[in-house]
Amino acid sequence: MDKIIQAGLSIQPSTRYIAYGTAGFRTLASDLPMIFFRTGLVALLRAYETQKFIGIMVTASHNPIHDNGLKIVDSNGEMLPISWEKFTEEVANTKDLAGTLSERWPSDINGTVLIGADNRPSSSSLVDCIKVAVAAAGGIVHDFGVVTTPEFHYLVYKSNLSGNFENTDVYIDYLRSKASALFNNFPGGERYERTLDLDCAGGVGMNVMQILNYPWINLYNLDPAYLNTHCGAEYAHKDRKLPRSMPIGNKCASFDGDADRLVYYYGKEDLEVLGGERLTVLYAAALNKLMTQEGVQGKITVVTTGYSNSASINYLKDQGINCVIVPTGVKYLHEEAHKHEISIYFESNGHGTMLHHSAKLEEFKAQNAENVANFLALANRTVGDAAADLFLAEASLRIMDWSLNDWLNVYQDIPNLMVAVRTPMKDVIKNSWDQMEILEPVDFARNVGEIISKYAEAKARTLIRPSGTEPIVRIYVEAVSLELCKQIIEEISKLL
Ligand SMILES: CC(=O)N[C@H]1[C@@H](OP(=O)(O)O)O[C@H](CO)[C@@H](O)[C@@H]1O
């Protein structure tokens, strides 16, 4: 322990308490060196306790370029169990590191920590902070270098399966082989639009797409200097503006900076974004069609959050599909999705994937349902994956023979608006578990309730919660018109 404390003296301390939020630690890169050093120790401890490789992904996803962050990736390639988050946060922020670790820290600590990072300029010096910690503790580090978040999750999973450090080829081969199997069987008909303009957000997803090199996908925003700046999935989804340098007219899609989110749109000024809700509906339609064609049965469950447009939930329910609402953050969606034999989970912002029980896949294979099996196997089962989702979406559009317009016309969105408000209320607002209700402050909840009931006939609904990744409160409103959404947001903002 002395050696660790000594090594920590060379690391710049954080200036404030930093929480393990919706998606790990995420803030200004300059505030993170000590958080990285200490998270390295937690990952090593988890590696020791599980006797498996544990990963740390260095990324701030869709955040601006000056931010950074990290998340611990568990040995199965999935997210760190929620039960470990509190301890991680304590270790990262404690004033007494030796004291906080002492109860759990074994004298014979050993283990291997795998590291991956997106292409932010601050990543390599922060990775060094993890390396200093793990080395001082006597552990081993294997650095995968610059990778996408889903690529890293997949590599952690595969490395633990084989007991060796796998390389990127494993991930590329998985994507290429599973996608080709579907693309060969489903060339698409007359309505399918055969080219795609892809906004890579200046992020690391460009590397994967350049290696895969599909001639029908044109890549844009390849300069890392523009990371998430007026481009990327978050910009398209939240600002609803055409990302920089994207051409007008064609079918387009955007990745976010670390390539775990995907949204679609036609290249035009006022975007109609097809996000997570639309991907959910598309996958469900294609999978149901394949199951009917191949004469097999499976029950699809959809898992999402309160941010999903109510029209999508109503549509899915009308199709007889069970929908479960969980809190914001894919860790909650992923956990719930595991409970169902086939599940599609997405956040509205395009972050999600599809899971299945292995026994169900074996059953489909035994029934010679080759296309159903390929469809399920193309989804990244460790985490949301923009590249895998892009190929699933394109395969689905071919299976359905849909243009983007056909996909848009499956149901009509209820008009909606989301704004971010900087307010001290961020620290006092408490929500119900599924975040659909405000519990505290009680008078704020009552006042919001009165505003919403005034517009009950206009189908008004709101979701107000403190962000877990930014110092803001998010207000989301749905109502029959955009003007009304704006008015309701204005009225609610006055309460904050
Ligand atoms: C409304 C919204 O898009 N919230 C995002 C955002 O979380 P917040 O806690 O809302 O800041 O970032 C998370 C991490 O990427 C993502 O899981 C989540 O969906």
Residues whose N, C-alpha, C, O or C-beta is under 5 A from the ligand:
A	BS01	LIG	T22 A23 T328 G329 V330 E347 N349 P466 S467 G468 T469 E470
